[in-house]
Amino acid sequence: MCFSLAWLFSLLVWLVIVCAVVAILHILVPWFLSWVGVDPTGGRVMQIIRIIIGAIILIALIWFIYDLIVCMGAGFPRLGPGR
């Protein structure tokens, strides 16, 4: 299923989902922090949360790049569940 139309469709759907979740988190986290009583404008808590979101996105990107390498050549073990 590597580099097929279904694969491209799945990739684009996941890209839209990840972008939407990150955008929603960037909206809701400052609101929640101000509701709790923490300064959401530039405090340490907001910086830590943005670093965590960035790290999760980078881990997913590394996983995706590894999966592309596996699609191009056989011989590497697959990371995905039962693919």
C-alpha positions as CSV (number, residue, x, y, z in Angstrom):
1,M,0.0,0.0,0.0
2,C,3.0,2.3,-0.1
3,F,2.7,5.3,-2.4
4,S,-0.7,4.4,-3.6
5,L,-3.7,6.7,-3.9
6,A,-5.2,5.3,-0.7
7,W,-1.8,6.0,1.1
8,L,-1.8,9.6,-0.1
9,F,-5.4,10.0,1.0
10,S,-4.6,8.6,4.4
11,L,-1.5,10.9,4.7
12,L,-3.6,14.0,3.8
13,V,-6.3,13.1,6.3
14,W,-3.8,12.6,9.1
15,L,-2.1,15.9,8.2
16,V,-5.4,17.8,8.5
17,I,-6.2,16.1,11.8
18,V,-2.8,16.9,13.3
19,C,-3.0,20.5,12.2
20,A,-6.5,20.9,13.6
21,V,-5.5,19.3,17.0
22,V,-2.5,21.6,17.3
23,A,-4.5,24.7,16.4
24,I,-7.2,23.7,18.9
25,L,-4.6,23.1,21.6
26,H,-3.0,26.5,20.9
27,I,-6.5,28.1,21.4
28,L,-7.6,26.1,24.5
29,V,-4.4,25.9,26.5
30,P,-4.1,29.7,27.1
31,W,-7.8,29.9,27.9
32,F,-7.5,27.0,30.4
33,L,-4.4,28.4,32.0
34,S,-6.0,31.8,32.5
35,W,-9.1,30.0,34.0
36,V,-6.8,28.1,36.4
37,G,-5.0,31.3,37.4
38,V,-1.6,30.8,35.5
39,D,-0.3,33.6,33.3
40,P,-0.9,32.2,29.7
41,T,0.8,35.1,27.8
42,G,4.4,34.0,28.1
43,G,4.9,32.1,31.2
44,R,7.0,29.0,31.7
45,V,4.0,26.7,31.7
46,M,2.9,27.8,28.2
47,Q,6.5,27.4,26.9
48,I,6.7,23.9,28.4
49,I,3.3,23.0,26.8
50,R,4.5,24.3,23.4
51,I,7.7,22.3,23.7
52,I,5.7,19.1,24.4
53,I,3.4,19.7,21.5
54,G,6.4,20.3,19.2
55,A,8.1,17.1,20.5
56,I,5.0,15.0,19.8
57,I,4.8,16.4,16.3
58,L,8.5,15.7,15.6
59,I,8.2,12.1,16.9
60,A,5.3,11.6,14.5
61,L,7.3,13.1,11.7
62,I,10.3,10.8,12.4
63,W,7.9,7.8,12.5
64,F,6.5,8.9,9.1
65,I,9.9,9.3,7.5
66,Y,11.0,5.9,8.8
67,D,7.8,4.4,7.3
68,L,8.6,6.0,3.9
69,I,12.1,4.5,4.0
70,V,10.6,1.1,4.7
71,C,8.2,1.5,1.8
72,M,11.1,2.3,-0.6
73,G,13.2,-0.7,0.3
74,A,12.4,-4.1,1.8
75,G,14.4,-5.5,4.6
76,F,13.7,-3.0,7.4
77,P,11.3,-4.0,10.1
78,R,8.0,-2.1,10.0
79,L,6.9,0.1,12.9
80,G,3.2,0.2,12.3
81,P,0.6,-2.2,13.8
82,G,0.2,-5.1,11.5
83,R,0.9,-3.3,8.2
